[in-house]
Amino acid sequence: MTLTSPHLGSSAGWTDARLLYALEEVVETELNRHLKVVKDWMPHEYVPWSDGRNFPGFFEDGEAWDPSQSKVTEIGKTALVVNLLTEDNLPSYHHEIASLFGRDGAWGTWVHRWTAEEGRHGIVMRDYLLASRAVDPDKLEQFRMSHMSEGFESDNRHSMLHSVAYVAFQELATRISHRNTGHQSGDPVCDRMLARIALDENLHMVFYRNLLKAALEIAPDLAMQAVRDVVVNFRMPGHGIPGFERAAAQMAIGEIYNMRIHHDDVLEPVLRHLKVLDITGLGPDGLRAQEELGLFMNGLDAEASKFDAKLAARKARMAARAAG
């Protein structure tokens, strides 16, 4: 396949429709690769059903939820709720990418496959939380209703390239968040479940990362600008969850997801793999975007170092109190 298009050498020549057509063969290749390596799994096999019992309401023998019933740490509860509520907006995510990528050909096949795989994540997480009584089920449902009733609109819905760039980073961010939540949950069953979800998220990241690589080859200036915009303005898809800012602060302190993790474990690996900051032959707009991206990453690293110092000081204070 030839990934160059001389008559579309300038940024002005590319439209979303032309880019979708130009990348169709790459999508098909990546889809086939994904289907060869992905492993089917059953959500119900990861849920501790024997721990489950009736809740009050319809059942006369129902037992009300109590915090003492949960095996999960406090930070684990917070992160699990955020992660599940993020997964709950799958119908909106499907609508967004189906509208951008289409429902036909390789693009459409990928959209539906991705949605089906993501659907497992919400299923197994909710079943785990309810069967294990890890969190308050009434509050969880109230949060879900509130969050989904607000709807969801992607920050990058205006551009196919921006959307591809965003998910290349966001899928990795989600994988890291799930994995760290499992580590911090205090429950081996939860850790095992989230590790399985993280495997899916990693494969999704690889798909979009490889697609972004192809976009950087055929439309380098536009793709570079998209990467810059996405990295500089990055927000997790769950930012509209009720109480998200407070929960995000707790997750940052709990080392589930914070600036240092975002810089070192999400942004840097993707940028380094794609050699984004080393690409040559860019036009003025692409070169400016590349320079601004490099400056932003340096600034983020400096801010992350400040956060690291504050977190270390907080740990030291807590250790001193515990010793005294």
BALOBA-1460 file (C-alpha; in Angstrom, 3 decimals):
// residues 324
<rec num="1" residu="m" x="0.000" y="0.000" z="0.000"/>
<rec num="2" residu="t" x="1.215" y="3.507" z="-0.805"/>
<rec num="3" residu="l" x="0.673" y="5.898" z="2.081"/>
<rec num="4" residu="t" x="1.559" y="9.008" z="0.120"/>
<rec num="5" residu="s" x="-0.803" y="11.098" z="-1.942"/>
<rec num="6" residu="p" x="1.064" y="13.767" z="-3.923"/>
<rec num="7" residu="h" x="-2.041" y="15.663" z="-4.909"/>
<rec num="8" residu="l" x="-2.939" y="15.959" z="-1.227"/>
<rec num="9" residu="g" x="0.486" y="17.082" z="-0.076"/>
<rec num="10" residu="s" x="-0.775" y="20.189" z="1.674"/>
<rec num="11" residu="s" x="-2.871" y="20.232" z="4.820"/>
<rec num="12" residu="a" x="-5.652" y="21.947" z="2.917"/>
<rec num="13" residu="g" x="-6.136" y="18.890" z="0.688"/>
<rec num="14" residu="w" x="-7.167" y="16.544" z="3.465"/>
<rec num="15" residu="t" x="-10.742" y="16.210" z="4.668"/>
<rec num="16" residu="d" x="-12.131" y="13.710" z="7.143"/>
<rec num="17" residu="a" x="-13.710" y="11.778" z="4.274"/>
<rec num="18" residu="r" x="-10.418" y="11.563" z="2.345"/>
<rec num="19" residu="l" x="-8.523" y="10.539" z="5.472"/>
<rec num="20" residu="l" x="-11.054" y="7.846" z="6.282"/>
<rec num="21" residu="y" x="-10.666" y="6.451" z="2.764"/>
<rec num="22" residu="a" x="-6.860" y="6.707" z="2.846"/>
<rec num="23" residu="l" x="-6.669" y="4.871" z="6.170"/>
<rec num="24" residu="e" x="-9.239" y="2.167" z="5.358"/>
<rec num="25" residu="e" x="-6.602" y="-0.402" z="4.393"/>
<rec num="26" residu="v" x="-4.625" y="0.298" z="7.587"/>
<rec num="27" residu="v" x="-7.808" y="-0.179" z="9.636"/>
<rec num="28" residu="e" x="-8.449" y="-3.513" z="7.924"/>
<rec num="29" residu="t" x="-4.884" y="-4.663" z="8.597"/>
<rec num="30" residu="e" x="-5.066" y="-3.624" z="12.232"/>
<rec num="31" residu="l" x="-8.510" y="-5.170" z="12.655"/>
<rec num="32" residu="n" x="-7.268" y="-8.524" z="11.331"/>
<rec num="33" residu="r" x="-4.195" y="-8.351" z="13.577"/>
<rec num="34" residu="h" x="-6.404" y="-7.535" z="16.564"/>
<rec num="35" residu="l" x="-8.766" y="-10.424" z="15.907"/>
<rec num="36" residu="k" x="-5.826" y="-12.839" z="15.726"/>
<rec num="37" residu="v" x="-4.323" y="-11.835" z="19.066"/>
<rec num="38" residu="v" x="-7.399" y="-10.970" z="21.162"/>
<rec num="39" residu="k" x="-8.637" y="-13.712" z="23.483"/>
<rec num="40" residu="d" x="-12.301" y="-14.228" z="24.266"/>
<rec num="41" residu="w" x="-13.230" y="-14.189" z="27.935"/>
<rec num="42" residu="m" x="-16.386" y="-14.558" z="29.994"/>
<rec num="43" residu="p" x="-17.267" y="-11.724" z="32.395"/>
<rec num="44" residu="h" x="-19.280" y="-14.038" z="34.656"/>
<rec num="45" residu="e" x="-16.162" y="-16.099" z="35.378"/>
<rec num="46" residu="y" x="-14.541" y="-13.156" z="37.151"/>
<rec num="47" residu="v" x="-17.406" y="-12.409" z="39.554"/>
<rec num="48" residu="p" x="-17.533" y="-13.870" z="43.116"/>
<rec num="49" residu="w" x="-21.166" y="-14.934" z="42.854"/>
<rec num="50" residu="s" x="-20.994" y="-16.988" z="46.070"/>
<rec num="51" residu="d" x="-20.487" y="-13.732" z="48.002"/>
<rec num="52" residu="g" x="-23.773" y="-12.342" z="46.663"/>
<rec num="53" residu="r" x="-27.040" y="-12.046" z="48.535"/>
<rec num="54" residu="n" x="-30.327" y="-10.228" z="48.131"/>
<rec num="55" residu="f" x="-30.676" y="-6.521" z="48.702"/>
<rec num="56" residu="p" x="-33.809" y="-5.084" z="50.363"/>
<rec num="57" residu="g" x="-36.718" y="-3.968" z="48.211"/>
<rec num="58" residu="f" x="-38.432" y="-6.692" z="46.255"/>
<rec num="59" residu="f" x="-36.952" y="-9.488" z="48.389"/>
<rec num="60" residu="e" x="-38.209" y="-9.798" z="51.971"/>
<rec num="61" residu="d" x="-34.958" y="-11.423" z="53.064"/>
<rec num="62" residu="g" x="-32.894" y="-8.616" z="51.550"/>
<rec num="63" residu="e" x="-29.908" y="-7.344" z="53.523"/>
<rec num="64" residu="a" x="-29.097" y="-3.635" z="53.415"/>
<rec num="65" residu="w" x="-25.621" y="-2.604" z="52.291"/>
<rec num="66" residu="d" x="-23.149" y="-1.629" z="54.978"/>
<rec num="67" residu="p" x="-19.589" y="-0.304" z="54.488"/>
<rec num="68" residu="s" x="-18.239" y="-3.100" z="56.695"/>
<rec num="69" residu="q" x="-19.272" y="-5.648" z="54.044"/>
<rec num="70" residu="s" x="-16.747" y="-4.326" z="51.532"/>
<rec num="71" residu="k" x="-13.299" y="-5.879" z="51.158"/>
<rec num="72" residu="v" x="-12.125" y="-2.937" z="49.051"/>
<rec num="73" residu="t" x="-9.996" y="-0.058" z="50.310"/>
<rec num="74" residu="e" x="-11.446" y="3.466" z="50.399"/>
<rec num="75" residu="i" x="-9.346" y="4.619" z="47.457"/>
<rec num="76" residu="g" x="-10.285" y="1.426" z="45.653"/>
<rec num="77" residu="k" x="-13.988" y="2.207" z="46.091"/>
<rec num="78" residu="t" x="-13.550" y="5.732" z="44.746"/>
<rec num="79" residu="a" x="-11.593" y="4.576" z="41.704"/>
<rec num="80" residu="l" x="-13.916" y="1.660" z="40.962"/>
<rec num="81" residu="v" x="-16.948" y="3.949" z="40.892"/>
<rec num="82" residu="v" x="-15.175" y="6.446" z="38.608"/>
<rec num="83" residu="n" x="-13.944" y="3.676" z="36.309"/>
<rec num="84" residu="l" x="-17.343" y="2.003" z="36.074"/>
<rec num="85" residu="l" x="-19.253" y="5.242" z="35.504"/>
<rec num="86" residu="t" x="-16.787" y="6.024" z="32.730"/>
<rec num="87" residu="e" x="-17.523" y="2.646" z="31.121"/>
<rec num="88" residu="d" x="-21.272" y="3.246" z="31.525"/>
<rec num="89" residu="n" x="-21.251" y="5.939" z="28.840"/>
<rec num="90" residu="l" x="-20.483" y="3.351" z="26.168"/>
<rec num="91" residu="p" x="-23.678" y="4.133" z="24.176"/>
<rec num="92" residu="s" x="-22.503" y="7.727" z="23.781"/>
<rec num="93" residu="y" x="-18.971" y="6.669" z="22.912"/>
<rec num="94" residu="h" x="-20.336" y="4.302" z="20.261"/>
<rec num="95" residu="h" x="-22.467" y="7.077" z="18.797"/>
<rec num="96" residu="e" x="-19.468" y="9.411" z="18.666"/>
<rec num="97" residu="i" x="-17.085" y="7.033" z="16.894"/>
<rec num="98" residu="a" x="-19.745" y="5.541" z="14.629"/>
<rec num="99" residu="s" x="-20.639" y="9.058" z="13.494"/>
<rec num="100" residu="l" x="-16.982" y="9.902" z="12.847"/>
<rec num="101" residu="f" x="-15.672" y="6.608" z="11.463"/>
<rec num="102" residu="g" x="-18.839" y="5.270" z="9.842"/>
<rec num="103" residu="r" x="-20.610" y="1.924" z="10.082"/>
<rec num="104" residu="d" x="-19.420" y="0.390" z="6.817"/>
<rec num="105" residu="g" x="-16.310" y="-1.501" z="5.732"/>
<rec num="106" residu="a" x="-13.361" y="-2.096" z="8.025"/>
<rec num="107" residu="w" x="-14.083" y="1.066" z="9.984"/>
<rec num="108" residu="g" x="-17.610" y="-0.080" z="10.797"/>
<rec num="109" residu="t" x="-16.489" y="-3.593" z="11.685"/>
<rec num="110" residu="w" x="-13.936" y="-2.162" z="14.109"/>
<rec num="111" residu="v" x="-16.444" y="0.241" z="15.671"/>
<rec num="112" residu="h" x="-18.854" y="-2.579" z="16.448"/>
<rec num="113" residu="r" x="-16.135" y="-4.963" z="17.633"/>
<rec num="114" residu="w" x="-14.630" y="-2.316" z="19.917"/>
<rec num="115" residu="t" x="-18.057" y="-1.554" z="21.377"/>
<rec num="116" residu="a" x="-18.751" y="-5.239" z="22.039"/>
<rec num="117" residu="e" x="-15.424" y="-5.705" z="23.803"/>
<rec num="118" residu="e" x="-15.855" y="-2.547" z="25.870"/>
<rec num="119" residu="g" x="-19.329" y="-3.693" z="26.879"/>
<rec num="120" residu="r" x="-17.784" y="-6.561" z="28.832"/>
<rec num="121" residu="h" x="-15.939" y="-4.112" z="31.051"/>
<rec num="122" residu="g" x="-19.062" y="-2.452" z="32.401"/>
<rec num="123" residu="i" x="-20.806" y="-5.814" z="32.792"/>
<rec num="124" residu="v" x="-18.077" y="-7.471" z="34.849"/>
<rec num="125" residu="m" x="-17.323" y="-4.410" z="36.973"/>
<rec num="126" residu="r" x="-20.939" y="-3.858" z="37.965"/>
<rec num="127" residu="d" x="-21.520" y="-7.529" z="38.659"/>
<rec num="128" residu="y" x="-18.377" y="-7.630" z="40.808"/>
<rec num="129" residu="l" x="-19.349" y="-4.514" z="42.766"/>
<rec num="130" residu="l" x="-22.857" y="-5.808" z="43.476"/>
<rec num="131" residu="a" x="-21.962" y="-9.426" z="44.239"/>
<rec num="132" residu="s" x="-19.067" y="-8.473" z="46.522"/>
<rec num="133" residu="r" x="-20.939" y="-5.503" z="48.048"/>
<rec num="134" residu="a" x="-17.853" y="-3.407" z="47.432"/>
<rec num="135" residu="v" x="-19.762" y="-0.097" z="47.191"/>
<rec num="136" residu="d" x="-23.170" y="1.324" z="48.076"/>
<rec num="137" residu="p" x="-25.435" y="-0.004" z="45.274"/>
<rec num="138" residu="d" x="-28.048" y="2.749" z="45.675"/>
<rec num="139" residu="k" x="-25.477" y="5.536" z="45.336"/>
<rec num="140" residu="l" x="-23.844" y="3.753" z="42.428"/>
<rec num="141" residu="e" x="-27.145" y="3.664" z="40.542"/>
<rec num="142" residu="q" x="-27.925" y="7.280" z="41.426"/>
<rec num="143" residu="f" x="-24.520" y="8.335" z="40.096"/>
<rec num="144" residu="r" x="-25.083" y="6.317" z="36.910"/>
<rec num="145" residu="m" x="-28.450" y="7.921" z="36.255"/>
<rec num="146" residu="s" x="-27.092" y="11.401" z="36.895"/>
<rec num="147" residu="h" x="-24.004" y="10.896" z="34.749"/>
<rec num="148" residu="m" x="-25.742" y="9.300" z="31.775"/>
<rec num="149" residu="s" x="-28.633" y="11.764" z="31.893"/>
<rec num="150" residu="e" x="-26.158" y="14.558" z="31.252"/>
<rec num="151" residu="g" x="-25.060" y="12.923" z="28.018"/>
<rec num="152" residu="f" x="-21.541" y="12.941" z="26.628"/>
<rec num="153" residu="e" x="-19.862" y="14.896" z="23.860"/>
<rec num="154" residu="s" x="-16.247" y="14.299" z="22.995"/>
<rec num="155" residu="d" x="-13.868" y="17.251" z="23.013"/>
<rec num="156" residu="n" x="-12.606" y="15.907" z="19.677"/>
<rec num="157" residu="r" x="-15.843" y="15.214" z="17.832"/>
<rec num="158" residu="h" x="-15.005" y="17.958" z="15.300"/>
<rec num="159" residu="s" x="-12.145" y="15.980" z="13.740"/>
<rec num="160" residu="m" x="-11.448" y="12.377" z="12.854"/>
<rec num="161" residu="l" x="-7.694" y="12.879" z="13.301"/>
<rec num="162" residu="h" x="-8.162" y="14.461" z="16.725"/>
<rec num="163" residu="s" x="-10.372" y="11.549" z="17.727"/>
<rec num="164" residu="v" x="-7.792" y="8.968" z="16.617"/>
<rec num="165" residu="a" x="-5.038" y="10.843" z="18.454"/>
<rec num="166" residu="y" x="-7.172" y="11.104" z="21.598"/>
<rec num="167" residu="v" x="-8.059" y="7.430" z="21.863"/>
<rec num="168" residu="a" x="-4.429" y="6.418" z="21.275"/>
<rec num="169" residu="f" x="-3.635" y="8.105" z="24.589"/>
<rec num="170" residu="q" x="-6.968" y="7.581" z="26.356"/>
<rec num="171" residu="e" x="-7.046" y="3.799" z="25.922"/>
<rec num="172" residu="l" x="-3.619" y="3.594" z="27.572"/>
<rec num="173" residu="a" x="-4.737" y="5.974" z="30.322"/>
<rec num="174" residu="t" x="-7.759" y="3.757" z="30.993"/>
<rec num="175" residu="r" x="-5.577" y="0.658" z="31.084"/>
<rec num="176" residu="i" x="-3.265" y="2.296" z="33.627"/>
<rec num="177" residu="s" x="-6.182" y="3.497" z="35.757"/>
<rec num="178" residu="h" x="-7.779" y="0.038" z="35.849"/>
<rec num="179" residu="r" x="-4.477" y="-1.689" z="36.586"/>
<rec num="180" residu="n" x="-3.531" y="0.656" z="39.413"/>
<rec num="181" residu="t" x="-7.034" y="0.462" z="40.863"/>
<rec num="182" residu="g" x="-6.684" y="-3.304" z="41.045"/>
<rec num="183" residu="h" x="-3.310" y="-3.016" z="42.773"/>
<rec num="184" residu="q" x="-4.712" y="-0.575" z="45.334"/>
<rec num="185" residu="s" x="-8.080" y="-2.304" z="45.844"/>
<rec num="186" residu="g" x="-7.003" y="-4.670" z="48.608"/>
<rec num="187" residu="d" x="-9.016" y="-7.495" z="47.020"/>
<rec num="188" residu="p" x="-7.220" y="-10.114" z="44.864"/>
<rec num="189" residu="v" x="-10.501" y="-10.885" z="43.058"/>
<rec num="190" residu="c" x="-10.846" y="-7.246" z="42.060"/>
<rec num="191" residu="d" x="-7.201" y="-7.083" z="41.012"/>
<rec num="192" residu="r" x="-7.633" y="-10.147" z="38.780"/>
<rec num="193" residu="m" x="-10.771" y="-8.735" z="37.166"/>
<rec num="194" residu="l" x="-9.211" y="-5.350" z="36.407"/>
<rec num="195" residu="a" x="-6.057" y="-6.975" z="35.081"/>
<rec num="196" residu="r" x="-8.245" y="-8.773" z="32.523"/>
<rec num="197" residu="i" x="-9.931" y="-5.534" z="31.513"/>
<rec num="198" residu="a" x="-6.542" y="-3.861" z="31.209"/>
<rec num="199" residu="l" x="-5.465" y="-6.459" z="28.630"/>
<rec num="200" residu="d" x="-8.339" y="-5.368" z="26.378"/>
<rec num="201" residu="e" x="-7.548" y="-1.695" z="26.854"/>
<rec num="202" residu="n" x="-3.938" y="-2.306" z="25.867"/>
<rec num="203" residu="l" x="-4.956" y="-3.999" z="22.625"/>
<rec num="204" residu="h" x="-7.303" y="-1.111" z="21.857"/>
<rec num="205" residu="m" x="-4.449" y="1.329" z="22.476"/>
<rec num="206" residu="v" x="-2.193" y="-0.592" z="20.063"/>
<rec num="207" residu="f" x="-4.881" y="-0.454" z="17.365"/>
<rec num="208" residu="y" x="-5.298" y="3.312" z="17.628"/>
<rec num="209" residu="r" x="-1.584" y="3.964" z="18.118"/>
<rec num="210" residu="n" x="-0.803" y="2.130" z="14.882"/>
<rec num="211" residu="l" x="-3.555" y="4.035" z="13.125"/>
<rec num="212" residu="l" x="-2.105" y="7.301" z="14.409"/>
<rec num="213" residu="k" x="1.300" y="6.236" z="13.086"/>
<rec num="214" residu="a" x="-0.165" y="5.840" z="9.614"/>
<rec num="215" residu="a" x="-1.893" y="9.220" z="9.893"/>
<rec num="216" residu="l" x="1.438" y="10.837" z="10.797"/>
<rec num="217" residu="e" x="2.882" y="9.343" z="7.616"/>
<rec num="218" residu="i" x="0.181" y="10.436" z="5.174"/>
<rec num="219" residu="a" x="-0.799" y="13.783" z="6.718"/>
<rec num="220" residu="p" x="2.080" y="14.692" z="9.055"/>
<rec num="221" residu="d" x="1.259" y="18.358" z="9.574"/>
<rec num="222" residu="l" x="-2.408" y="17.782" z="10.376"/>
<rec num="223" residu="a" x="-1.686" y="14.736" z="12.517"/>
<rec num="224" residu="m" x="1.015" y="16.609" z="14.447"/>
<rec num="225" residu="q" x="-1.410" y="19.437" z="15.175"/>
<rec num="226" residu="a" x="-4.007" y="16.912" z="16.321"/>
<rec num="227" residu="v" x="-1.516" y="15.247" z="18.670"/>
<rec num="228" residu="r" x="-0.513" y="18.604" z="20.111"/>
<rec num="229" residu="d" x="-4.117" y="19.679" z="20.662"/>
<rec num="230" residu="v" x="-5.075" y="16.379" z="22.273"/>
<rec num="231" residu="v" x="-2.058" y="16.211" z="24.594"/>
<rec num="232" residu="v" x="-2.310" y="19.840" z="25.700"/>
<rec num="233" residu="n" x="-6.066" y="19.686" z="26.327"/>
<rec num="234" residu="f" x="-6.364" y="16.053" z="27.461"/>
<rec num="235" residu="r" x="-9.288" y="15.156" z="29.729"/>
<rec num="236" residu="m" x="-10.427" y="11.702" z="30.772"/>
<rec num="237" residu="p" x="-13.857" y="10.799" z="29.344"/>
<rec num="238" residu="g" x="-15.344" y="10.556" z="32.834"/>
<rec num="239" residu="h" x="-14.777" y="14.236" z="33.637"/>
<rec num="240" residu="g" x="-18.543" y="14.821" z="33.771"/>
<rec num="241" residu="i" x="-19.111" y="12.298" z="36.577"/>
<rec num="242" residu="p" x="-20.690" y="13.855" z="39.710"/>
<rec num="243" residu="g" x="-17.880" y="14.751" z="42.111"/>
<rec num="244" residu="f" x="-15.218" y="13.899" z="39.534"/>
<rec num="245" residu="e" x="-12.728" y="16.592" z="40.598"/>
<rec num="246" residu="r" x="-12.719" y="15.416" z="44.214"/>
<rec num="247" residu="a" x="-12.466" y="11.778" z="43.168"/>
<rec num="248" residu="a" x="-9.642" y="12.604" z="40.732"/>
<rec num="249" residu="a" x="-7.746" y="14.379" z="43.522"/>
<rec num="250" residu="q" x="-8.118" y="11.327" z="45.763"/>
<rec num="251" residu="m" x="-6.959" y="9.043" z="42.942"/>
<rec num="252" residu="a" x="-3.953" y="11.300" z="42.375"/>
<rec num="253" residu="i" x="-2.915" y="11.129" z="46.021"/>
<rec num="254" residu="g" x="-3.624" y="7.388" z="46.054"/>
<rec num="255" residu="e" x="-1.261" y="6.982" z="43.087"/>
<rec num="256" residu="i" x="-3.884" y="5.482" z="40.848"/>
<rec num="257" residu="y" x="-3.725" y="8.300" z="38.305"/>
<rec num="258" residu="n" x="-1.878" y="11.589" z="38.634"/>
<rec num="259" residu="m" x="0.348" y="13.980" z="36.679"/>
<rec num="260" residu="r" x="3.458" y="11.851" z="37.047"/>
<rec num="261" residu="i" x="1.639" y="8.721" z="35.888"/>
<rec num="262" residu="h" x="0.012" y="10.660" z="33.037"/>
<rec num="263" residu="h" x="3.381" y="11.985" z="31.851"/>
<rec num="264" residu="d" x="5.538" y="8.883" z="32.376"/>
<rec num="265" residu="d" x="3.133" y="6.014" z="31.714"/>
<rec num="266" residu="v" x="0.696" y="7.443" z="29.163"/>
<rec num="267" residu="l" x="1.969" y="10.378" z="27.123"/>
<rec num="268" residu="e" x="5.669" y="9.555" z="26.960"/>
<rec num="269" residu="p" x="5.328" y="5.899" z="25.843"/>
<rec num="270" residu="v" x="3.022" y="6.759" z="22.917"/>
<rec num="271" residu="l" x="5.043" y="9.799" z="21.820"/>
<rec num="272" residu="r" x="8.296" y="7.861" z="22.109"/>
<rec num="273" residu="h" x="6.967" y="4.817" z="20.228"/>
<rec num="274" residu="l" x="5.766" y="7.002" z="17.361"/>
<rec num="275" residu="k" x="8.896" y="9.213" z="17.514"/>
<rec num="276" residu="v" x="6.544" y="12.186" z="17.349"/>
<rec num="277" residu="l" x="9.112" y="14.722" z="18.537"/>
<rec num="278" residu="d" x="11.700" y="13.445" z="16.024"/>
<rec num="279" residu="i" x="9.607" y="13.591" z="12.852"/>
<rec num="280" residu="t" x="11.276" y="15.691" z="10.156"/>
<rec num="281" residu="g" x="10.068" y="17.299" z="6.939"/>
<rec num="282" residu="l" x="7.129" y="19.073" z="8.547"/>
<rec num="283" residu="g" x="5.612" y="22.236" z="7.160"/>
<rec num="284" residu="p" x="5.358" y="25.449" z="9.223"/>
<rec num="285" residu="d" x="2.139" y="24.416" z="11.001"/>
<rec num="286" residu="g" x="3.395" y="20.935" z="11.802"/>
<rec num="287" residu="l" x="6.753" y="22.209" z="12.990"/>
<rec num="288" residu="r" x="5.102" y="24.765" z="15.261"/>
<rec num="289" residu="a" x="2.845" y="22.053" z="16.704"/>
<rec num="290" residu="q" x="5.835" y="19.787" z="17.308"/>
<rec num="291" residu="e" x="7.746" y="22.545" z="19.110"/>
<rec num="292" residu="e" x="4.729" y="23.445" z="21.241"/>
<rec num="293" residu="l" x="4.221" y="19.776" z="22.097"/>
<rec num="294" residu="g" x="7.831" y="19.484" z="23.250"/>
<rec num="295" residu="l" x="7.531" y="22.603" z="25.402"/>
<rec num="296" residu="f" x="4.296" y="21.326" z="26.927"/>
<rec num="297" residu="m" x="5.837" y="17.961" z="27.807"/>
<rec num="298" residu="n" x="8.774" y="19.701" z="29.505"/>
<rec num="299" residu="g" x="6.368" y="21.878" z="31.471"/>
<rec num="300" residu="l" x="4.221" y="18.913" z="32.460"/>
<rec num="301" residu="d" x="7.301" y="17.041" z="33.648"/>
<rec num="302" residu="a" x="8.240" y="20.020" z="35.833"/>
<rec num="303" residu="e" x="4.712" y="20.222" z="37.266"/>
<rec num="304" residu="a" x="4.743" y="16.478" z="37.897"/>
<rec num="305" residu="s" x="8.018" y="16.861" z="39.823"/>
<rec num="306" residu="k" x="6.362" y="19.465" z="42.057"/>
<rec num="307" residu="f" x="3.474" y="17.072" z="42.640"/>
<rec num="308" residu="d" x="5.940" y="14.269" z="43.431"/>
<rec num="309" residu="a" x="7.594" y="16.438" z="46.077"/>
<rec num="310" residu="k" x="4.254" y="17.340" z="47.688"/>
<rec num="311" residu="l" x="3.167" y="13.701" z="47.691"/>
<rec num="312" residu="a" x="6.461" y="12.602" z="49.277"/>
<rec num="313" residu="a" x="6.098" y="15.270" z="51.957"/>
<rec num="314" residu="r" x="2.540" y="14.118" z="52.655"/>
<rec num="315" residu="k" x="3.681" y="10.512" z="53.019"/>
<rec num="316" residu="a" x="6.438" y="11.605" z="55.393"/>
<rec num="317" residu="r" x="3.943" y="13.498" z="57.569"/>
<rec num="318" residu="m" x="1.586" y="10.524" z="57.687"/>
<rec num="319" residu="a" x="4.451" y="8.160" z="58.579"/>
<rec num="320" residu="a" x="5.588" y="10.501" z="61.360"/>
<rec num="321" residu="r" x="2.055" y="10.637" z="62.790"/>
<rec num="322" residu="a" x="1.767" y="6.846" z="62.669"/>
<rec num="323" residu="a" x="5.129" y="6.437" z="64.417"/>
<rec num="324" residu="g" x="4.281" y="9.002" z="67.083"/>
